[in-house]
C-alpha cells in the first residue's frame, strides 16, 4: 500500500513536472511571440511614419510647384502688357484668357495703379480695397488666404504679380486659383488610406481632404478646437503642437478619437503661414499586425498538435512570406528610388524601366487626364530612330548606352538630343538599376548647359584665330611651334620641320590703288589659298599685316621642301582689279629648317633673313636658309 502510494506520488510528480515544463515552454513561446509581435508593430510603425513624412514632403512640393507655375505664368505676361499703350484695354482680355488657360486659374484679371480692373470676360470695375493697392505698390508677389468666390461658389486663393516698367509699378496681373484643384491632384496620387489637410498657424483650414478617413468634417471649427477633442499618447498635447506650429517647426504625433487612431506628420508649407498635416489611420497598421499575429497563433496551434505538421506549415509560410516580402521589397525599392528622384529633381522627368520587356513608363509632372504616365513599348535603337525620337547620327552612342542598361550594368549619364512634343531638346539621361528586372531614372533638361558649352567653344576658337583669315593668330602659332620644337630629338631618322615666312609682294600698292576693303579681300583669299596648299597636320598663321607663316612637319627631304615652297608661291599669285585698275600680287618666302635645341626666335630670325634675300633679288620666290649658320 505504501509502495503504491509512493508510486502514485512519483507519477504525480512526473506529471506535474511534465505539465510544468509544458506550461513553461508555452509561456516562453507566448512571451517570445508577443515580444516578436511588439517588435513587428514597432518596425511597421517606423516604416509607416517614414512614409507619412515622405507624403508630407510630396504634398509640400506639389503645392509649391503649383504656386510657382502660377507665379511664373503671371510674370511672363509682364513683358507683353508693358508693350501695350493702355494697360486696361480690350486687347488685354485675350492675354488674360491665355493666362487662365495655361494655369488652373478660374479667373484672370488685370489692374492698374488707379484701381481700374478688368478680367478675362472683359468685365471692368473699380477696385476699392486699398490692401491690394498697397501690396501692388510694394512690388511684391502676393498670395491671399482662402476666400469663397461669388462667381464660382468655391474656396479659392488669389495670386497677384506686380507689373513693372522702367522701374515703375504700372499695375498688377492676378488669378483666382481653386484650392480644390490641389486637393484633387494629391488625393488622386496618394495612397487611399493617407490624406492631408492644409491650415494656417491660427488653426484655420485652407483646404480639407475629401478622403473618407478624414476626421475634419465641421467646416467652421478651427484645427485647435478640433484637436481638443482628441486623446494623445506619448506625451503630445495641443499646446505642444500649437507651439511648434507658431515657431514654424515640423513634428509628428499620434491621437485617438471615437475609437479611431491617426498617425500625423506636420510641416510648414513656406507659403504665407500655411502648414500641411498628413495623416494615416491606425487601422491600416493594426490590421496588418493582427494578420501577422493570427498567422503566428495558427503556427502555435499546429505546433502543439504535431511537430512535423508545424514544420511543414512553417516552411510553407516562410516560403510564401519570403516570396511576398521579396516582391513587396522590390516594388518598394522601385517606388522609393523613383520617389527620391522626383523629390530631388522636381523639374526633371522621372521614368520606370522594365528591363525584361524593354518598356518605359514616363511619369508626368502634372496629369491632364486619368493616366499618370506615358508608356513607350519599345526603346530599342532601331525603334527610337525609326520613330524620330533620336537622331540617326546618335544611334551608335545610344545603342552602347541601351545595351549596358538592358544588361543591368552601371552606366554614366548620357547627354543626348531627344524629340518631345515636336521639338529637339538636349537631355541628360540618368539610370539606376534596382534589380535584374527593373531600373529607374530621370531625364534632366540639358539644353541650357549645351548652349553654354557651344558659346564657350566659339569664344575659345575666336581667341585662338585671326579674325580676318581664320588662320592661327601670332600667340597661338608661336605656342604650337614651340611645342613642336621641343619634340625634335633625332634629325637623322625624323623628317624635316621647316618654318615659312611669307610677305605679299605689292600689297601696299594694292591698298593704295584699290582700297583697304580690296586689301582685306586679298588677305582672306591668301589665307584660304595657304590652307589648301598644305596638309591638315601643318600649321598656318597670320602674324599681322600681310605677313603669313607656315610650319611644315615631317617632310621627307629638301626636294619635298622645295616643291612645297613652289606650290605656295604659285598659290599666292593673284590679280586684283577694280575700275580698270589692276594690281598683281605674289609672295616672297623665307624658309628655315628646324634643328635640335633651336628656339622659335632663332628659327624665325633665320627665316626672316632668307626672306630679306628673296626681296633683295626681285621678290616672287623663295630661299632656304643654310643650316648651322645664324
TAGI-V917672 format. One record per residue. N is the residue number from 1. NEAR is the number of other ideal C-beta (glycine too) atoms within 10 Angstrom. D_LAST is the distance of its C-alpha to the last C-alpha in Angstrom with 1 decimal. Layout:
BEGIN
{{N/NEAR/D_LAST} {N/NEAR/D_LAST}}
END
This chain:
BEGIN
{{1/5/140.7} {2/6/138.4} {3/7/136.0} {4/8/136.0} {5/9/135.3} {6/10/132.6} {7/10/130.9} {8/10/131.2} {9/10/129.4} {10/10/126.8} {11/10/126.2} {12/10/126.2} {13/10/123.6} {14/10/121.4} {15/10/121.9} {16/10/121.0} {17/10/118.0} {18/10/116.8} {19/10/117.4} {20/10/115.6} {21/10/112.6} {22/11/112.7} {23/10/113.0} {24/10/110.2} {25/10/108.0} {26/12/108.8} {27/10/108.1} {28/10/104.8} {29/15/103.9} {30/12/104.9} {31/10/103.0} {32/10/99.9} {33/15/100.5} {34/12/100.9} {35/10/98.0} {36/13/95.9} {37/15/97.2} {38/11/96.2} {39/10/92.8} {40/15/92.4} {41/16/93.8} {42/10/91.2} {43/10/88.3} {44/16/89.4} {45/15/89.9} {46/10/86.4} {47/12/84.9} {48/18/87.0} {49/17/86.2} {50/12/82.5} {51/19/83.2} {52/21/85.0} {53/15/82.0} {54/17/79.7} {55/21/82.2} {56/24/82.1} {57/16/78.3} {58/20/78.5} {59/27/81.1} {60/22/79.1} {61/13/75.9} {62/20/77.9} {63/24/79.5} {64/14/76.3} {65/14/74.4} {66/19/77.3} {67/19/77.4} {68/13/73.6} {69/15/73.8} {70/23/76.6} {71/18/74.6} {72/12/71.4} {73/21/73.3} {74/24/74.9} {75/14/71.5} {76/14/70.0} {77/20/72.7} {78/16/71.7} {79/10/69.1} {80/15/71.6} {81/21/74.4} {82/13/72.1} {83/7/71.5} {84/14/75.2} {85/6/76.8} {86/10/79.8} {87/21/79.7} {88/16/83.2} {89/12/83.6} {90/9/84.8} {91/11/81.2} {92/23/80.8} {93/18/83.4} {94/11/81.3} {95/17/78.5} {96/24/81.0} {97/15/82.3} {98/16/78.8} {99/23/78.4} {100/20/81.7} {101/12/80.9} {102/17/77.5} {103/20/79.2} {104/18/82.6} {105/24/83.8} {106/17/87.4} {107/19/87.0} {108/28/83.9} {109/25/84.2} {110/26/82.6} {111/25/83.5} {112/18/82.4} {113/16/82.5} {114/12/86.0} {115/16/87.4} {116/16/87.7} {117/19/87.3} {118/21/87.2} {119/22/87.1} {120/22/86.1} {121/14/89.6} {122/12/89.2} {123/12/91.7} {124/13/91.1} {125/12/92.6} {126/9/92.2} {127/17/90.9} {128/8/93.1} {129/9/91.6} {130/9/89.6} {131/10/88.1} {132/19/85.9} {133/16/84.9} {134/11/83.9} {135/17/81.7} {136/24/80.2} {137/12/79.4} {138/10/77.7} {139/14/75.2} {140/11/75.9} {141/15/76.4} {142/19/80.0} {143/15/81.9} {144/17/85.7} {145/13/88.3} {146/17/90.5} {147/11/93.0} {148/9/95.4} {149/14/94.5} {150/6/97.5} {151/12/96.2} {152/13/95.2} {153/7/97.6} {154/13/95.0} {155/17/93.1} {156/22/89.7} {157/22/87.0} {158/19/85.2} {159/22/81.4} {160/20/80.1} {161/23/76.6} {162/23/76.1} {163/25/74.5} {164/14/71.9} {165/14/70.3} {166/6/67.9} {167/6/69.0} {168/9/72.7} {169/15/75.2} {170/17/76.9} {171/21/79.1} {172/29/79.2} {173/26/79.4} {174/27/81.5} {175/27/83.1} {176/22/86.1} {177/22/85.3} {178/19/88.1} {179/18/88.0} {180/17/89.8} {181/17/86.6} {182/21/84.7} {183/23/87.8} {184/13/88.2} {185/17/84.6} {186/24/84.7} {187/17/88.2} {188/10/87.2} {189/12/84.1} {190/18/85.6} {191/11/87.8} {192/10/91.5} {193/15/92.7} {194/24/90.1} {195/27/90.4} {196/29/89.0} {197/24/90.2} {198/24/88.3} {199/24/89.8} {200/19/88.8} {201/16/89.1} {202/13/92.6} {203/17/93.8} {204/17/94.1} {205/21/93.3} {206/23/90.4} {207/22/91.1} {208/19/93.4} {209/21/92.7} {210/11/95.0} {211/19/94.9} {212/9/98.4} {213/16/97.7} {214/16/96.9} {215/18/99.5} {216/17/98.7} {217/8/101.4} {218/10/103.0} {219/7/101.0} {220/7/101.8} {221/16/101.5} {222/15/98.5} {223/23/96.4} {224/16/97.7} {225/12/101.3} {226/19/100.8} {227/24/99.2} {228/10/102.2} {229/12/104.2} {230/19/102.0} {231/10/102.4} {232/15/99.2} {233/10/98.2} {234/8/95.8} {235/7/96.4} {236/17/95.1} {237/11/96.9} {238/19/96.7} {239/10/95.8} {240/13/92.8} {241/21/91.5} {242/16/92.1} {243/12/90.3} {244/17/87.2} {245/24/87.2} {246/11/87.5} {247/9/84.5} {248/12/82.5} {249/12/82.5} {250/14/82.8} {251/14/85.4} {252/16/87.7} {253/23/91.5} {254/17/94.5} {255/22/97.9} {256/13/101.2} {257/13/103.5} {258/8/106.6} {259/6/105.9} {260/13/102.4} {261/18/99.2} {262/21/95.7} {263/21/92.3} {264/22/90.3} {265/24/86.7} {266/23/85.9} {267/21/82.7} {268/17/81.5} {269/19/80.3} {270/12/78.1} {271/18/79.8} {272/13/82.1} {273/17/84.1} {274/21/84.9} {275/22/85.3} {276/26/85.4} {277/24/88.2} {278/27/87.8} {279/26/90.8} {280/22/91.9} {281/20/95.6} {282/18/96.4} {283/15/98.6} {284/18/95.5} {285/19/94.5} {286/14/98.1} {287/11/98.8} {288/14/95.9} {289/17/97.0} {290/12/100.6} {291/10/99.5} {292/16/97.7} {293/17/100.7} {294/10/103.1} {295/12/101.1} {296/17/101.1} {297/12/104.9} {298/13/105.4} {299/15/103.3} {300/13/105.5} {301/12/108.7} {302/18/107.6} {303/15/106.6} {304/12/110.1} {305/9/111.6} {306/11/109.5} {307/10/106.4} {308/9/105.4} {309/13/105.9} {310/17/103.9} {311/12/101.0} {312/12/101.0} {313/17/101.1} {314/14/98.4} {315/10/96.1} {316/10/96.8} {317/15/96.3} {318/10/93.2} {319/10/91.7} {320/10/92.6} {321/13/91.5} {322/10/88.2} {323/10/87.6} {324/10/88.5} {325/11/86.5} {326/11/83.4} {327/10/83.9} {328/10/84.3} {329/12/81.4} {330/15/79.2} {331/12/80.4} {332/14/80.0} {333/14/76.5} {334/18/75.5} {335/14/77.2} {336/16/75.8} {337/19/72.2} {338/20/72.7} {339/17/74.4} {340/14/71.5} {341/20/69.0} {342/18/71.2} {343/14/71.7} {344/9/68.1} {345/15/66.7} {346/14/69.4} {347/10/67.2} {348/18/66.2} {349/19/68.2} {350/24/69.7} {351/23/70.7} {352/20/72.5} {353/24/71.6} {354/14/74.0} {355/17/71.8} {356/9/74.5} {357/10/75.4} {358/16/71.9} {359/14/73.6} {360/18/72.3} {361/16/74.4} {362/16/72.5} {363/17/74.3} {364/13/74.7} {365/13/74.1} {366/11/77.3} {367/13/80.0} {368/6/81.2} {369/6/84.0} {370/6/85.7} {371/9/82.7} {372/12/80.2} {373/13/77.4} {374/12/76.1} {375/11/75.8} {376/16/73.1} {377/10/74.8} {378/13/71.7} {379/19/68.2} {380/13/66.6} {381/18/63.3} {382/10/65.1} {383/14/67.8} {384/22/65.4} {385/17/63.2} {386/12/66.2} {387/12/67.9} {388/11/64.8} {389/16/64.4} {390/22/60.8} {391/15/58.2} {392/9/57.5} {393/9/53.8} {394/18/54.8} {395/15/57.4} {396/10/55.2} {397/14/54.3} {398/21/58.0} {399/16/59.3} {400/13/57.3} {401/19/58.6} {402/18/62.2} {403/12/62.4} {404/16/61.5} {405/21/64.0} {406/15/66.8} {407/11/66.3} {408/15/66.7} {409/10/63.2} {410/9/61.3} {411/20/58.9} {412/10/56.3} {413/15/57.1} {414/18/56.0} {415/16/54.7} {416/20/56.1} {417/16/57.3} {418/18/61.1} {419/14/63.5} {420/12/66.5} {421/5/68.9} {422/6/67.0} {423/8/63.7} {424/13/60.5} {425/15/59.6} {426/17/57.1} {427/22/58.9} {428/16/58.0} {429/20/60.5} {430/19/61.6} {431/19/63.9} {432/15/65.8} {433/20/67.9} {434/20/71.4} {435/13/72.8} {436/11/72.7} {437/14/74.4} {438/18/73.2} {439/22/70.2} {440/25/69.7} {441/23/66.8} {442/23/65.9} {443/19/63.7} {444/17/61.5} {445/14/60.5} {446/19/56.7} {447/13/56.0} {448/9/54.9} {449/13/52.4} {450/15/50.9} {451/11/50.7} {452/10/48.9} {453/13/46.5} {454/10/45.7} {455/10/45.2} {456/10/42.7} {457/10/40.8} {458/10/40.7} {459/10/39.5} {460/10/36.8} {461/10/35.6} {462/11/35.6} {463/10/33.5} {464/14/30.8} {465/17/30.7} {466/21/30.2} {467/8/33.8} {468/12/33.5} {469/21/31.8} {470/14/32.4} {471/23/28.7} {472/22/26.9} {473/18/26.3} {474/14/23.0} {475/11/24.1} {476/16/25.3} {477/25/22.4} {478/18/19.8} {479/13/22.3} {480/16/22.8} {481/23/19.2} {482/13/18.6} {483/10/21.7} {484/15/20.6} {485/20/17.3} {486/10/19.6} {487/9/21.6} {488/15/19.0} {489/8/20.5} {490/7/20.8} {491/14/18.4} {492/4/20.9} {493/6/23.9} {494/13/22.5} {495/14/21.5} {496/17/18.2} {497/24/17.3} {498/24/15.4} {499/26/14.8} {500/28/16.3} {501/24/16.3} {502/28/19.4} {503/20/21.1} {504/22/24.8} {505/22/25.5} {506/16/28.5} {507/20/29.0} {508/13/30.0} {509/13/32.5} {510/26/33.9} {511/17/34.4} {512/11/36.0} {513/16/38.2} {514/19/39.3} {515/13/38.8} {516/10/36.8} {517/10/38.9} {518/17/37.9} {519/23/34.3} {520/13/34.6} {521/15/36.2} {522/21/33.3} {523/21/30.8} {524/13/33.2} {525/16/33.5} {526/23/29.7} {527/18/29.4} {528/14/32.3} {529/16/30.9} {530/24/27.6} {531/15/29.6} {532/8/31.6} {533/17/28.7} {534/19/27.1} {535/10/28.7} {536/5/30.3} {537/8/27.9} {538/19/24.8} {539/19/23.9} {540/22/24.2} {541/24/23.9} {542/25/24.2} {543/18/22.2} {544/9/24.6} {545/12/26.1} {546/21/25.1} {547/16/21.7} {548/27/21.8} {549/22/19.6} {550/24/20.1} {551/23/19.2} {552/25/20.6} {553/19/21.5} {554/12/22.6} {555/19/22.2} {556/9/23.7} {557/10/21.4} {558/12/19.2} {559/9/22.5} {560/15/23.4} {561/21/20.1} {562/14/20.8} {563/12/24.4} {564/22/23.4} {565/23/21.3} {566/13/24.3} {567/13/26.6} {568/22/24.8} {569/19/24.9} {570/12/28.6} {571/18/29.4} {572/23/28.3} {573/13/30.3} {574/16/33.1} {575/8/35.9} {576/18/37.6} {577/11/41.0} {578/13/43.4} {579/8/46.6} {580/5/45.9} {581/11/42.4} {582/12/39.5} {583/21/35.7} {584/14/33.4} {585/21/30.2} {586/18/27.2} {587/29/23.7} {588/25/20.2} {589/27/17.8} {590/25/14.1} {591/25/13.1} {592/26/10.5} {593/22/11.8} {594/23/12.2} {595/15/11.8} {596/10/14.1} {597/9/13.7} {598/16/11.1} {599/12/12.5} {600/19/13.2} {601/10/11.5} {602/15/8.0} {603/23/9.2} {604/18/10.8} {605/14/8.2} {606/25/6.5} {607/25/10.2} {608/16/11.2} {609/16/9.2} {610/22/10.9} {611/24/14.0} {612/15/14.1} {613/13/14.2} {614/23/17.0} {615/15/18.9} {616/10/18.7} {617/11/20.2} {618/9/23.1} {619/15/22.1} {620/18/23.8} {621/17/21.3} {622/21/18.1} {623/21/14.8} {624/19/12.7} {625/22/9.0} {626/11/8.5} {627/12/8.3} {628/7/6.8} {629/7/3.8} {630/8/0.0}}
END
